[in-house]
Amino acid sequence: MKISVRVHPGSSRPKIKKISEGQFEVWVTARAKEEEANAAVIRTLADFLGKAPSVFKYVRGERGRIKILELIN
């Protein structure tokens, strides 16, 4: 399953909004440097979806605000 995520790094508090099935908007407090925001996005999504962070893999967008993640079973 692939998930599309629009990321807002450097937010005052973490938040997640489900736009549609497989599409999310995620706010994280981590800044977009040294992969901090990417790790925070995975942790936030994992908590929201009740999955382990290790089941997420970046497919596209590691350096952009729009990211495509794959859920590995």
C-alpha positions in Angstrom: 0.0 0.0 0.0 1.4 3.4 -0.9 0.7 6.5 1.1 1.0 10.2 0.0 2.0 12.6 2.6 2.3 16.4 2.6 4.7 17.5 5.4 4.8 20.7 7.4 8.2 20.6 9.3 9.0 23.0 12.1 5.4 23.1 13.4 4.6 24.2 17.0 3.0 20.8 17.7 2.7 17.5 15.9 -0.6 16.9 14.1 -2.0 14.6 11.5 -5.0 15.0 9.2 -6.3 12.2 7.0 -7.3 13.8 3.6 -8.6 10.5 2.0 -7.7 6.8 1.9 -3.9 6.7 1.6 -3.4 10.5 1.7 -2.4 12.4 4.8 -1.2 15.9 5.9 1.4 15.7 8.7 2.8 18.5 10.9 6.0 17.7 12.8 8.0 19.8 15.2 11.3 18.6 13.8 13.1 20.8 11.3 13.8 19.7 7.7 17.5 19.0 8.2 19.6 15.9 8.7 16.6 13.6 8.1 15.0 14.7 11.4 11.7 15.6 9.8 11.6 12.4 7.8 12.0 10.3 10.9 9.4 12.3 12.7 6.9 11.8 9.8 7.4 8.1 10.0 7.0 8.0 13.8 3.8 10.2 13.6 2.2 8.0 10.9 3.2 4.8 12.7 1.5 6.0 15.9 -1.6 7.2 14.0 -2.0 4.0 12.0 -1.0 1.6 14.8 2.0 0.2 12.9 5.7 -0.2 13.6 7.9 2.5 12.1 10.0 -0.2 10.5 7.1 -1.1 8.0 7.4 2.3 6.3 9.8 2.9 3.4 10.3 6.1 1.4 9.5 5.6 -2.3 9.8 9.2 -3.4 10.2 12.7 -1.9 12.7 12.3 0.8 13.9 15.9 0.2 10.5 17.5 -0.6 7.3 18.3 1.2 5.3 15.8 -0.8 6.4 12.3 0.1 5.3 8.8 -1.1 5.7 6.1 1.4 5.2 2.3 1.0 3.7 0.2 3.8 5.6 -3.1 3.8 3.8 -6.1 5.3 
